[in-house]
Amino acid sequence: MKYILSILFLISITLFAQVELPRLSPNATVTQKIGYTNISVEYCRPSVHNRKIWGDLVPYNKVWRTGANEATVIQFSTDVTIEGNKIPAGRYSLFTIPNEKEWIIILNKVDKQWGSYNYKEDQDLIRFKVVPKENEFVESLMFYFSDITQNSTQLNIAWEKIKVSFKIEVDVLNQAYQKIKEGLANTKADDWQSYAASANFAADNNVYLDEALNWVDKAISIGENYYPYFVKAKILFMQNKLKEALNFINKTREIGRKEKNYEFFVSQVDMLEKEIKAKL
């Protein structure tokens, strides 16, 4: 009889293990794209449930998985910089060591771990410190991105009434330069738009202006259109070549008057001309 009961118990456990039940701390993923770089965080969201969190459920001065179930994972599709630390593209476990006055943020090279039970410090890629701040109450642990710019974002970890944050930066301008070089090397012979757009990007960001002049001259040589002349005026303005810039503003107007869509672009030409004349 005991043997039969044991068999029935094992069968019931096996059946139960095959049933997928909802997690008390559900999985979540948050993503953000900065330039060409995809940043994602995969984690599980424990809830407060009227419990004391800091210094109790989450002990101080001990490595925490920064979530529940599996260790939290952060992934970068290109190289990034975090708080001054160069981070190669890849997937990393994100652990923390909370404390009342400061937290240690850890990126660990082993990206598939259950909790922090098998965590090994010698596999850490970086450690850095951040200061926790008081925050509005958050019932379920939350990662979110904020302060998004063209080349950076802030990653925030908020739970209960505490929030910690750190900055992630991407070298977007250098990445864009590489993309431009690759793109222009393979562009069609009559594609003046790619040359003009690349030169305009350089002018807007005040980078690689000498090469941008070559790109926009190529656009001008391919076909008669007012836009490349306008872009050249912007580049010359950025180089403080004001009289030359004004000449190309006039050329923009001369060619633009012959094109029906120019009327929608006049305000930008007027604005640039005003900026040039203000510096003459």
C-alpha positions as CSV (number, residue, x, y, z in Angstrom):
1,M,0.0,0.0,0.0
2,K,2.8,2.4,0.9
3,Y,4.5,1.5,-2.4
4,I,1.3,2.4,-4.3
5,L,1.0,5.7,-2.4
6,S,4.6,6.6,-3.2
7,I,4.0,5.9,-6.9
8,L,0.9,8.0,-6.9
9,F,2.7,10.9,-5.1
10,L,5.6,10.8,-7.7
11,I,3.1,10.8,-10.6
12,S,1.2,13.8,-9.1
13,I,4.5,15.7,-8.6
14,T,5.5,15.0,-12.2
15,L,2.1,16.2,-13.5
16,F,2.3,19.3,-11.4
17,A,5.7,20.1,-12.7
18,Q,4.4,20.1,-16.2
19,V,1.8,22.7,-15.5
20,E,2.9,26.3,-16.1
21,L,1.4,28.5,-13.4
22,P,1.6,32.3,-13.2
23,R,4.6,33.7,-11.4
24,L,4.1,35.7,-8.2
25,S,6.9,37.9,-9.6
26,P,6.1,38.2,-13.3
27,N,8.7,38.6,-16.0
28,A,9.2,42.0,-17.6
29,T,11.4,43.5,-20.3
30,V,12.1,47.2,-20.8
31,T,14.0,48.4,-23.9
32,Q,15.4,51.7,-25.2
33,K,17.2,52.6,-28.4
34,I,19.9,55.2,-28.3
35,G,21.3,56.0,-31.8
36,Y,22.0,52.6,-33.2
37,T,22.2,50.9,-29.8
38,N,19.5,48.7,-28.4
39,I,19.5,48.5,-24.6
40,S,17.3,46.0,-22.8
41,V,16.7,44.8,-19.3
42,E,15.0,41.5,-18.5
43,Y,13.9,41.0,-14.9
44,C,11.2,39.7,-12.6
45,R,8.9,42.1,-10.6
46,P,8.5,41.2,-6.9
47,S,5.8,43.2,-5.0
48,V,6.0,44.8,-1.6
49,H,2.8,43.1,-0.2
50,N,3.0,45.1,3.0
51,R,6.5,43.7,3.8
52,K,9.6,45.5,5.0
53,I,11.9,45.5,2.0
54,W,15.2,47.2,2.6
55,G,17.4,45.7,5.3
56,D,14.9,42.8,5.7
57,L,13.5,41.1,2.6
58,V,16.4,42.5,0.7
59,P,19.3,42.4,3.2
60,Y,21.8,45.2,3.3
61,N,25.4,44.6,2.2
62,K,24.6,41.3,0.4
63,V,24.5,40.6,-3.3
64,W,20.9,40.8,-4.6
65,R,19.6,39.5,-7.9
66,T,17.9,42.9,-8.3
67,G,14.5,41.2,-8.8
68,A,13.1,37.8,-8.3
69,N,13.6,34.3,-9.8
70,E,16.4,34.5,-12.4
71,A,19.0,37.1,-12.0
72,T,18.3,40.4,-13.9
73,V,20.0,40.6,-17.3
74,I,21.0,43.8,-19.1
75,Q,22.0,43.7,-22.8
76,F,23.7,46.1,-25.2
77,S,23.8,45.7,-28.9
78,T,26.9,47.9,-29.2
79,D,29.7,49.1,-26.9
80,V,28.5,51.6,-24.3
81,T,29.9,53.6,-21.4
82,I,28.4,53.4,-17.9
83,E,29.4,56.0,-15.3
84,G,32.8,56.3,-17.1
85,N,33.3,52.5,-17.5
86,K,33.7,51.1,-21.1
87,I,31.3,48.1,-21.5
88,P,31.6,45.8,-24.6
89,A,28.4,44.8,-26.4
90,G,26.9,41.8,-24.8
91,R,24.6,40.3,-22.1
92,Y,25.4,40.6,-18.4
93,S,23.7,39.8,-15.1
94,L,22.9,42.9,-13.2
95,F,23.4,42.4,-9.4
96,T,23.3,45.1,-6.7
97,I,24.5,45.4,-3.1
98,P,22.0,47.7,-1.4
99,N,22.8,49.8,1.6
100,E,21.1,52.8,3.3
101,K,23.8,55.3,2.1
102,E,25.0,53.7,-1.2
103,W,24.4,50.9,-3.6
104,I,27.0,48.9,-5.5
105,I,25.9,48.1,-9.1
106,I,27.5,45.0,-10.5
107,L,27.7,43.8,-14.1
108,N,28.6,40.1,-14.1
109,K,29.8,38.3,-17.2
110,V,27.6,35.2,-16.5
111,D,24.3,36.1,-18.0
112,K,22.2,33.0,-17.1
113,Q,21.9,32.5,-13.4
114,W,19.1,31.6,-10.9
115,G,19.1,34.3,-8.3
116,S,22.5,35.0,-6.8
117,Y,23.2,31.6,-5.5
118,N,26.0,30.8,-7.9
119,Y,27.2,34.4,-8.2
120,K,31.0,34.6,-8.4
121,E,32.7,37.9,-7.9
122,D,35.7,36.9,-10.1
123,Q,33.3,37.0,-13.0
124,D,32.4,40.7,-12.4
125,L,33.0,43.0,-15.4
126,I,32.6,46.2,-13.4
127,R,31.4,47.5,-10.0
128,F,30.5,51.1,-9.3
129,K,28.6,53.0,-6.6
130,V,25.4,55.0,-6.7
131,V,23.5,56.9,-4.1
132,P,19.9,55.8,-3.3
133,K,17.2,58.5,-3.3
134,E,13.8,58.7,-1.7
135,N,11.0,58.1,-4.2
136,E,7.3,57.9,-4.5
137,F,5.9,54.5,-3.5
138,V,6.3,51.7,-6.1
139,E,4.5,48.5,-5.3
140,S,6.2,46.2,-7.9
141,L,9.9,46.5,-8.7
142,M,10.4,48.6,-11.8
143,F,13.2,49.3,-14.2
144,Y,12.7,52.3,-16.5
145,F,14.6,54.7,-18.8
146,S,14.6,58.5,-18.5
147,D,16.5,61.6,-19.5
148,I,16.9,60.3,-23.0
149,T,19.2,62.3,-25.3
150,Q,20.7,61.6,-28.7
151,N,23.6,59.8,-27.1
152,S,22.6,58.8,-23.5
153,T,19.9,57.7,-21.1
154,Q,19.4,57.1,-17.4
155,L,18.5,53.7,-16.2
156,N,16.4,53.7,-13.0
157,I,15.6,51.0,-10.5
158,A,12.6,51.8,-8.3
159,W,10.9,49.8,-5.6
160,E,9.0,50.6,-2.4
161,K,10.2,54.2,-1.6
162,I,13.8,53.9,-3.0
163,K,15.3,54.7,-6.4
164,V,18.8,54.3,-7.8
165,S,19.9,55.5,-11.2
166,F,23.0,55.4,-13.5
167,K,23.8,56.9,-16.8
168,I,24.4,54.9,-20.0
169,E,26.2,56.7,-22.9
170,V,26.7,55.7,-26.5
171,D,29.2,57.1,-29.0
172,V,26.5,57.9,-31.5
173,L,28.5,60.4,-33.5
174,N,31.4,58.0,-34.2
175,Q,28.9,55.2,-35.0
176,A,27.1,57.6,-37.4
177,Y,30.4,58.4,-39.0
178,Q,31.1,54.8,-39.7
179,K,27.5,54.3,-41.0
180,I,27.9,57.3,-43.3
181,K,31.2,56.1,-44.7
182,E,29.8,52.6,-45.3
183,G,26.6,54.0,-46.9
184,L,28.3,56.5,-49.2
185,A,30.7,53.8,-50.4
186,N,27.8,51.8,-51.7
187,T,25.4,54.5,-52.8
188,K,24.1,54.8,-56.3
189,A,25.8,57.3,-58.7
190,D,22.8,59.6,-58.9
191,D,21.9,59.5,-55.1
192,W,22.6,63.1,-54.2
193,Q,20.2,62.8,-51.3
194,S,22.4,60.5,-49.3
195,Y,25.4,62.8,-49.7
196,A,23.3,65.9,-48.7
197,A,21.7,64.2,-45.7
198,S,25.0,63.0,-44.4
199,A,26.5,66.5,-44.8
200,N,23.5,68.0,-43.0
201,F,23.9,65.6,-40.1
202,A,27.5,66.7,-39.7
203,A,26.5,70.3,-39.8
204,D,23.8,69.9,-37.2
205,N,26.2,68.2,-34.9
206,N,29.3,70.3,-35.8
207,V,31.4,67.2,-36.5
208,Y,33.7,66.1,-39.4
209,L,32.9,69.3,-41.3
210,D,35.8,69.1,-43.8
211,E,34.6,65.8,-45.0
212,A,31.0,67.0,-45.0
213,L,32.0,69.7,-47.5
214,N,33.2,67.0,-49.8
215,W,29.9,65.1,-49.4
216,V,27.8,68.2,-50.1
217,D,29.9,69.2,-53.1
218,K,29.3,65.7,-54.5
219,A,25.6,66.2,-54.0
220,I,25.7,69.5,-55.8
221,S,27.7,68.0,-58.7
222,I,25.1,65.2,-59.2
223,G,22.1,67.3,-59.7
224,E,20.7,70.9,-59.5
225,N,18.6,71.1,-56.3
226,Y,18.4,73.9,-53.7
227,Y,18.8,71.7,-50.7
228,P,22.6,70.8,-51.1
229,Y,23.3,74.5,-51.4
230,F,21.5,75.2,-48.2
231,V,23.4,72.4,-46.4
232,K,26.7,73.9,-47.7
233,A,25.7,77.2,-46.3
234,K,25.1,75.6,-42.9
235,I,28.6,73.9,-43.0
236,L,30.3,77.1,-43.9
237,F,28.4,78.9,-41.2
238,M,29.7,76.3,-38.7
239,Q,33.2,76.9,-39.9
240,N,32.7,80.7,-39.4
241,K,33.1,81.3,-43.2
242,L,30.2,83.8,-43.1
243,K,30.5,85.6,-46.5
244,E,30.8,82.3,-48.3
245,A,27.8,80.9,-46.3
246,L,25.8,83.9,-47.4
247,N,26.7,83.4,-51.0
248,F,25.3,79.8,-50.8
249,I,22.1,81.1,-49.1
250,N,21.6,83.3,-52.2
251,K,22.3,80.3,-54.4
252,T,19.7,78.3,-52.4
253,R,17.1,81.0,-53.1
254,E,18.0,81.3,-56.8
255,I,17.5,77.6,-57.4
256,G,14.7,77.2,-54.9
257,R,12.4,79.7,-56.6
258,K,12.3,77.3,-59.6
259,E,11.0,74.4,-57.5
260,K,7.4,74.1,-56.3
261,N,8.2,72.6,-52.9
262,Y,10.6,75.4,-52.0
263,E,7.9,77.5,-50.4
264,F,7.7,75.0,-47.5
265,F,11.5,75.4,-46.9
266,V,11.8,79.2,-47.1
267,S,11.5,79.7,-43.3
268,Q,14.6,77.5,-42.7
269,V,16.5,79.5,-45.3
270,D,15.4,82.8,-43.7
271,M,16.4,81.6,-40.2
272,L,19.9,80.5,-41.3
273,E,20.4,83.8,-43.2
274,K,19.4,85.7,-40.1
275,E,22.0,83.8,-38.0
276,I,24.7,84.4,-40.6
277,K,24.1,88.1,-40.8
278,A,24.0,88.4,-37.0
279,K,27.7,87.3,-36.9
280,L,28.9,89.4,-39.9
